Amino acid sequence: MLTSLIASEIVDRIIVGSTGWSELFARHDFFQKYRYYLMVIASTENADLQLKWYAMSLDTTHFAAHCLSGRALSNLGYVNSS
């Protein structure tokens, strides 16, 4: 799992004054840790549909990555479910 916060969480902390702008621009190692990455964004009309789409897209993404890489699914990376 990533140890750093995502940008929107850092911005929220900047707005309330609990951190400074330097945290937003701090060096990270995401692209060194993960050679390839895929971002899937899906939106739906309600929470029930969102949960179904989330589960389907997660399963499909894991299946595709497993087929392409031949590695165990637990080594594929990080999933941000927010």
Number of C-alpha atoms within 10 A of each C-alpha: 7 13 8 14 11 11 12 10 12 18 17 12 16 16 12 9 10 9 14 14 13 9 15 17 10 8 9 11 10 12 9 8 10 11 7 9 10 7 8 8 7 9 10 11 7 8 10 10 12 14 13 12 15 18 13 12 15 15 12 12 15 17 13 12 16 16 11 9 11 9 11 10 13 9 8 15 13 11 10 8 8 4
